[in-house]
Amino acid sequence: MIYVFFLLLVTAVWGWTFVLVKDAISQYPTLPFLAIRFLLAFAVMALLVRRLPTRRELWVGAVAGGVLAGGYLTQTVGLTMTSPGNSGLITGLFVVFTPLIDRVFGMPLHRWTVIAVIGALIGTVMLVGGPGGFGLGDLLTVACAALYALHIVLLSRWSPGLRSAPLAMVQMGMGAVIFTGGGAWQLRMPSPYVWLAIVVTAVFASALAFYIQTWAQQHLSASRTAVILTTEPAWAVVAAFILAGQRFTVLQAVGALVMLASIVGHELAHLIFKPDGGQASA
């Protein structure tokens, strides 16, 4: 299905930008980086949309955009204190957080979700080197994963029937307002490399990516969207290995595998089994 194909492209872009952003924010303040990124993303979407959002699109986009901004803030600040590979893997916890948050809205919570959550948490502890290995950056990234999961749930419940482009534009605009208000006093001219990171993340990882996600989620459930996005942590690990030279200890490598197995296994269970526990038909 075309929605699946484009969402897979989005996960690849997101996964490979962890290293890019890590290097950029080591040279430039985080809030101004996010402010310029979202201002540019909003400008790109405004050029594409060329029409005003409806009142409901404005309301839904503002709420979803505020949650998304919180996710980006916690992830980007966390990335200053943890590795790109760790950040990508821990961010992938949004896949198991999504059904947990969906449960608040009345969706059933299945036994494989509970198993996956336990497995993912064990893998996370191993990834950071044991119970005492959690740093502030890792904890902020866990919060990011929960906010991303909430963003997925909100879009799946509120976006059907709304136009994708205006909704994505409002989300980018809300992020721009929040980050500019919080970091305007730190603004200065970015270096050429930081500009490269801003343009790539603004155009491809923000404007176009969330336009595609918003469009796809008008046709896909929150859980199915999470299924498709499970490839993002794997892309992040590959990028961290190739581009940043990150290496894992044996404990961390096993933890990463446990996390990925929990995430992917949880989503495969949704495809194999019916909600009532019976096997799905082919």
Secondary structure, DSSP 8 states (H G I E B T S, - for coil): -HHHHHHHHHHHHHHHHHHHHHHHHTTS-HHHHHHHHHHHHHHHHHHHH-S---HHHHHHHHHHHHHHHHHHHHHHHHHTTS-HHHHHHHHTTHHHHHHHHHHHTT----HHHHHHHHHHHHHHHHHTTSGGG--HHHHHHHHHHHHHHHHHHHHHHH-TTS-HHHHHHHHHHHHHHHHHHHHGGG-----HHHHHHHHHIIIIIIIHHHHHHHHHTTTS-HHHHHHHTTHHHHHHHHHHHHHS-----HHHHHHHHHHHHHHHHHHHHHHHB-TTS-B---
